[in-house]
Amino acid sequence: MTNSDPGAAERRERILRAAVRQRLIEPDRAVLAAFVDLDGVAMSVAALRAAFPDEVNVLHTFAAKANCLVPVLEELRSLGMGCEVASPGELAQALAAGFAPEQIVYDSPAKTRLDLTQALELGVAVNADNFQELARIDEILTARPSASRIGVRVNPQVGSGGIAEMSTATSTSKFGIPLDDDGSRQRLLDAYRARPWLTWVHAHVGSQGCPLELIAQGIAKTVAFAEEVNTLLGRRQVTVIDIGGGLPVNFLDDETTPGFDTYVKCLQTHAPALLTGEYQVVTEFGRSLLAKNGFTAARVEYTKTAGGRPIAITHAGANVATRTVFMPSSWPLRITAHGPDGSRKAGEPVPQDIAGPCCFAGDLLARDRRLPMLAPGDIVALLDTGAYYSSTPFHYNSLPDPAVHGVRIDSQGNVEFLPLRPAETIEHVVARTGR
């Protein structure tokens, strides 16, 4: 489902029809399911690798938060990716997926002493978020040496993009050590001088809603800081620059824009020293690798009219599209209408609300969305949901987590499904709520 696949809509329909035939979507028993196009994931990873110059040593890590399912992480590891984690749970998932410690980068603004001790004992890379965390690392390293590569997350303070909640380099961001606050830069330079083992600098400007120019300007300030450290100390102490991820995703159509190559060209313009080969580069892309390589399918259970407005009640709402439901203007989703067999539904588009199953009035995937009139038994497909949607469900109303299926299509057009996460049963729901 990348821009190199002009038949993205046809491919999705082929997958959906095969899923219906194989009863992965069916009334009563499988009313909601998610699909990850593993062929598309491989193409996205290849595009990422091809975008960076050959002379640059790059460790591409996948941001586990974007899709933390262990089989998905295993697939990415098999494609040569590393893994960026931001919690003890994500670290455990990365290890379960087979990532070696040297392939893992640990970022979090709230690491406990236990978290840090475990990470340093394992030898995973650690980016400290603040001066207090650096002091904790000092204490741990005094007691035991570590093979971990250690850095500091800096906040380049370049401002906000179009979605404030996704902008992490504002002047008051909770992430990292601000570069431009009074006294902060000097204190940070002193920290590097006192700790020869601080060899990384890390920054992440933001993701969805952040223009490439803003992201590149933040990385440029980060690279300039690394150069300042090395010049001040008279040695190349900082050898690795972790530029985070954050490439925004086009949710308007099937085209993959902006591409990784476009982003790298922007970096070359704003931060040329990053790509000379003098530094190892680490990336942490997530949504931009997975989003367009997945969709979610839900049965329409009922239809009704209220106040003259048609409403389709489906099994997908805040449970699998939390951001879309609570921030619809920032996270709108494309939705396609299909008949019970998965075929694309024809007919005159009619404005209608697409509602979810959760018991609150705002559980709507779309308002006044023009689609062929839906009927009970039809299927709606939520597009571009390979990241952050069904992989991290919202347990409102104790709704069970849907199955997630990996998909491959061979050269003859045969669709193969691979289980990535089984559907949760009601027994599982009761077990995770205390019995």
C-alpha positions in Angstrom: 0.0 0.0 0.0 2.8 2.4 -0.9 3.0 4.8 -3.8 4.8 2.1 -5.8 1.6 0.0 -5.7 -0.9 1.8 -8.0 -3.5 -0.8 -7.2 -3.7 -0.2 -3.5 -7.5 -0.1 -3.5 -7.7 -3.3 -5.5 -5.2 -4.9 -3.2 -7.2 -4.0 -0.1 -10.4 -5.4 -1.7 -8.6 -8.6 -2.6 -7.5 -9.0 1.0 -10.9 -8.2 2.4 -12.7 -10.6 0.1 -10.3 -13.3 1.0 -10.7 -12.5 4.7 -14.5 -12.9 4.3 -14.1 -16.2 2.5 -11.8 -17.5 5.2 -14.2 -16.3 7.9 -11.7 -13.8 9.4 -14.6 -11.4 9.1 -18.1 -12.8 9.7 -21.3 -12.0 11.6 -21.4 -12.5 15.3 -18.0 -14.3 15.7 -15.5 -12.0 13.9 -17.1 -8.5 13.6 -13.8 -6.6 13.8 -10.3 -7.4 12.5 -7.1 -5.6 11.5 -4.8 -6.4 8.6 -1.1 -5.6 8.1 0.3 -5.8 4.6 3.7 -7.4 5.2 4.7 -7.0 1.5 4.1 -3.3 1.9 6.0 -3.1 5.2 9.1 -4.7 3.4 8.8 -2.1 0.6 8.6 0.8 3.1 11.7 -0.5 5.0 13.5 -0.8 1.6 12.5 2.8 0.8 13.9 4.0 4.1 17.2 2.3 3.6 17.6 3.6 0.0 17.0 7.2 1.1 20.2 7.5 3.1 23.6 7.9 1.4 25.7 4.7 1.3 28.6 6.3 3.1 26.6 7.0 6.2 26.5 4.3 8.9 22.8 4.2 9.9 21.0 2.1 12.5 17.3 2.3 11.5 15.1 1.4 14.6 11.4 1.0 14.6 9.4 2.9 17.2 7.7 0.0 19.0 4.9 2.2 20.2 3.6 2.4 16.6 2.9 -1.3 16.5 4.1 -3.3 19.5 2.8 -6.7 18.4 5.7 -9.1 18.9 5.2 -10.9 15.5 5.3 -7.4 13.8 8.5 -6.6 15.6 9.9 -10.0 14.5 9.1 -9.2 10.9 10.8 -5.8 11.1 13.9 -7.5 12.7 14.0 -9.9 9.8 14.1 -6.9 7.5 17.2 -5.6 9.3 15.6 -3.0 11.6 16.5 -2.3 15.2 13.9 -1.3 17.8 13.3 1.9 19.8 11.4 1.4 23.0 9.9 3.8 25.5 8.8 1.6 28.4 9.7 -1.7 30.3 6.8 -3.4 28.4 8.2 -2.3 25.0 11.7 -3.4 26.0 10.3 -6.8 26.9 8.5 -7.0 23.6 11.6 -6.1 21.7 13.6 -8.8 23.5 10.8 -11.3 22.9 11.0 -10.4 19.2 14.7 -11.4 19.1 16.3 -8.0 18.9 19.9 -8.0 20.3 20.6 -5.4 23.0 22.9 -3.5 20.6 19.9 -3.1 18.2 17.7 -1.5 20.9 17.4 2.2 21.9 15.6 3.1 25.1 13.9 6.4 25.2 11.4 7.5 28.0 11.0 10.6 30.1 10.2 8.6 33.2 12.7 5.7 33.5 12.9 4.4 37.0 16.1 3.3 38.7 15.1 -0.3 38.0 14.4 0.5 34.3 17.8 2.1 34.0 19.6 -0.7 35.8 18.0 -3.3 33.6 18.8 -1.4 30.4 22.4 -0.8 31.4 22.9 -4.4 32.5 21.6 -5.6 29.1 23.7 -3.2 27.2 20.9 -1.4 25.3 21.4 2.2 24.2 20.0 4.7 26.6 19.0 8.3 25.9 18.8 10.2 29.2 15.9 12.7 29.3 17.1 15.1 32.0 19.9 16.0 34.4 18.3 14.0 37.3 18.3 10.9 35.1 22.0 11.5 34.2 22.7 11.6 38.0 21.0 8.2 38.4 23.0 6.8 35.6 26.2 8.1 37.3 25.2 6.1 40.4 24.5 2.9 38.5 27.7 3.1 36.5 29.7 3.6 39.7 28.5 0.3 41.0 28.8 -1.7 37.7 30.2 -1.0 34.2 28.0 -1.1 31.2 28.3 -1.8 27.5 25.4 0.5 26.8 25.8 3.5 24.4 24.6 6.5 26.4 23.3 9.9 25.2 21.2 12.8 26.1 17.9 13.9 24.6 18.0 17.6 23.8 15.1 19.8 23.0 16.1 22.1 20.1 13.0 24.3 20.9 12.2 25.1 17.2 8.4 25.3 17.8 5.2 23.5 17.2 3.6 22.0 14.1 0.0 21.8 13.2 -0.9 19.3 16.0 0.3 20.6 19.4 0.0 17.2 21.0 2.4 15.7 18.5 5.0 18.5 18.7 7.9 17.6 21.0 10.3 20.5 20.4 8.3 23.5 21.7 9.8 25.9 24.2 8.0 24.1 27.1 8.0 20.5 25.9 8.2 17.8 28.6 10.8 16.0 26.5 14.6 16.4 26.7 16.9 19.1 28.0 16.1 22.5 26.4 19.1 24.0 24.5 18.0 27.6 24.6 16.9 28.0 28.2 19.1 30.3 30.3 22.2 28.3 31.5 20.9 25.0 30.1 23.4 24.8 27.2 26.4 25.4 29.4 25.2 22.9 32.0 24.8 20.4 29.2 28.3 21.1 27.8 29.7 20.6 31.3 27.8 17.3 31.6 29.5 16.0 28.4 32.9 17.2 29.6 32.5 15.3 32.9 31.3 12.1 31.3 33.4 10.7 28.5 30.9 7.9 28.1 28.3 10.4 26.8 28.7 9.7 23.1 25.2 10.2 21.7 23.0 13.2 21.2 19.3 12.6 20.6 16.4 14.8 19.4 12.9 14.2 18.2 11.0 17.3 16.9 7.6 15.8 16.4 5.6 13.7 13.9 2.1 14.2 12.5 1.4 17.8 11.7 5.1 18.8 11.7 6.5 20.0 8.4 9.8 18.6 7.2 11.4 22.0 7.4 10.6 22.3 11.1 11.9 18.8 11.8 15.1 19.4 9.8 15.7 22.7 11.6 15.5 20.9 14.9 18.0 18.2 13.7 20.3 21.0 12.4 20.4 22.5 15.9 21.1 19.1 17.4 24.0 18.5 15.0 25.4 21.9 15.7 25.3 21.1 19.4 27.2 17.8 18.8 29.8 19.7 16.8 30.1 22.3 19.7 30.7 19.5 22.2 33.5 17.9 20.1 35.1 21.3 19.3 35.0 22.4 23.0 36.5 19.1 24.2 39.0 18.9 21.4 38.0 15.3 20.6 35.3 13.4 18.8 33.4 12.4 21.9 30.0 12.6 20.3 30.0 10.0 17.5 26.3 9.1 17.2 23.3 11.4 16.4 19.9 9.9 17.0 17.5 12.0 14.9 14.3 10.3 16.1 11.5 9.6 13.7 8.4 11.7 13.1 7.9 11.7 9.3 4.2 12.7 8.9 1.9 10.5 7.0 -0.5 11.4 4.2 -4.0 10.3 5.3 -5.8 11.9 2.3 -5.2 9.2 -0.3 -3.0 6.2 -1.2 0.1 8.1 -2.1 3.0 7.8 0.3 4.1 11.4 0.8 6.4 12.8 1.9 8.8 10.1 1.1 11.9 9.2 3.1 14.0 10.5 0.2 12.4 13.9 0.4 13.1 14.0 4.1 16.8 13.1 3.6 17.1 15.9 1.0 15.7 18.3 3.5 18.2 17.1 6.1 21.1 17.5 3.5 20.0 21.2 3.1 19.7 22.1 6.7 22.1 19.7 8.5 24.8 18.7 5.9 27.3 17.6 8.6 24.9 14.8 9.6 25.3 13.0 6.4 29.0 13.3 5.7 29.8 9.9 7.3 31.5 11.5 10.3 28.6 10.4 12.6 26.7 7.3 12.9 23.0 8.1 12.5 20.1 6.5 14.3 16.5 6.8 13.2 13.3 5.9 15.1 10.5 5.9 12.5 7.2 4.2 13.4 4.0 5.5 11.9 5.6 6.3 8.5 6.6 2.7 8.1 3.4 1.0 9.2 0.4 3.3 8.8 -0.3 3.0 5.1 0.4 -0.7 5.2 -2.6 -1.6 7.2 -6.4 -1.3 7.5 -9.1 -2.3 9.9 -12.4 -3.9 8.9 -15.6 -3.8 10.9 -19.1 -5.2 10.3 -22.1 -2.8 10.2 -24.4 -4.2 12.9 -27.4 -1.8 12.6 -28.5 1.3 10.7 -30.9 4.0 11.7 -31.9 7.6 11.1 -32.0 10.3 13.7 -32.9 13.9 13.0 -32.9 13.1 9.3 -29.3 11.8 9.4 -28.4 8.2 8.5 -26.3 6.5 11.1 -24.4 3.2 10.7 -23.5 1.4 13.9 -20.3 -0.5 13.5 -17.9 -2.5 15.7 -15.0 0.0 15.2 -14.9 3.2 17.3 -12.8 4.5 20.1 -11.8 0.9 20.9 -9.5 0.8 17.9 -9.5 4.5 16.6 -9.1 6.4 19.8 -7.3 9.4 18.4 -9.8 9.7 15.5 -12.8 9.7 17.9 -11.4 12.1 20.4 -9.5 14.4 18.0 -11.4 14.0 14.7 -10.0 17.2 13.1 -6.4 16.2 13.7 -6.8 12.4 13.0 -9.5 11.9 10.3 -9.5 8.5 8.6 -10.5 7.5 5.2 -13.3 5.0 5.2 -14.5 2.7 2.4 -17.8 0.9 2.1 -18.0 -2.8 1.2 -20.7 -5.4 0.8 -21.0 -8.5 3.0 -18.6 -10.4 0.7 -15.9 -7.6 0.9 -16.5 -6.2 -2.5 -16.4 -2.4 -2.9 -20.0 -1.1 -2.5 -21.5 0.8 -5.4 -24.3 3.4 -5.2 -24.8 7.1 -4.9 -22.8 8.5 -2.0 -25.0 9.7 0.9 -23.9 11.7 3.9 -24.0 9.5 7.0 -22.4 9.1 10.4 -20.2 6.1 11.0 -20.5 5.2 14.6 -18.7 2.8 16.9 -19.9 0.4 19.6 -18.8 2.4 22.7 -21.4 3.7 25.0 -20.9 7.4 24.7 -22.3 9.8 22.2 -19.0 11.0 20.7 -18.0 7.5 19.6 -18.0 8.4 15.9 -15.5 7.6 13.2 -16.9 10.1 10.8 -19.7 12.7 10.6 -21.6 13.3 7.4 -19.3 11.1 5.5 -20.4 10.6 1.9 -20.5 6.8 1.3 -22.9 4.4 -0.5 -25.7 3.9 1.8 -24.7 1.3 4.4 -26.9 -1.6 5.5 -26.6 -4.2 8.3 -24.1 -6.9 7.3 -22.0 -4.5 5.2 -18.3 -3.9 6.1 -16.5 -0.6 6.5 -12.7 -0.4 6.1 -10.7 2.1 8.1 -7.6 2.9 5.9 -4.1 3.7 6.9 -4.4 2.1 10.4 -1.3 -0.1 10.3 0.2 2.0 13.2 -1.3 2.9 16.5 -4.8 1.7 15.9 -5.7 -2.0 16.5 -2.3 -2.8 17.9 -3.0 -0.6 21.0 -6.7 -0.8 21.6 -8.7 1.3 24.1 -10.5 -1.0 26.6 -13.6 1.2 27.0 -16.7 -0.9 27.8 -14.4 -3.9 28.2 -14.6 -4.6 24.5 -12.4 -7.5 23.4 -9.2 -6.8 21.4 -9.7 -7.7 17.7 -7.6 -10.2 15.8 -4.7 -8.7 13.8 -3.7 -10.6 10.7 -0.5 -10.3 8.6 -1.0 -10.5 4.9 1.1 -11.6 1.9 0.0 -12.0 -1.7 2.1 -14.2 -4.0 2.8 -13.7 -7.7 -0.3 -15.7 -8.6 -2.5 -13.4 -6.5 -3.1 -15.9 -3.7 -3.7 -14.2 -0.3 -2.0 -15.7 2.7 -2.9 -14.7 6.2 -0.6 -15.0 9.2 -1.7 -14.6 12.8 -0.2 -11.5 14.5 -2.5 -11.4 17.4 -5.5 -13.7 18.1 -8.9 -12.2 18.8 -9.5 -11.7 22.5 -12.3 -13.8 24.0 -14.7 -12.8 26.7 -12.8 -15.1 29.0 -9.6 -13.2 28.3 -11.5 -9.9 29.1 -12.6 -11.2 32.5 -9.0 -12.6 33.2 -7.4 -9.2 32.5 -9.9 -7.4 34.7 -9.2 -9.5 37.8 -10.5 -13.0 37.6 
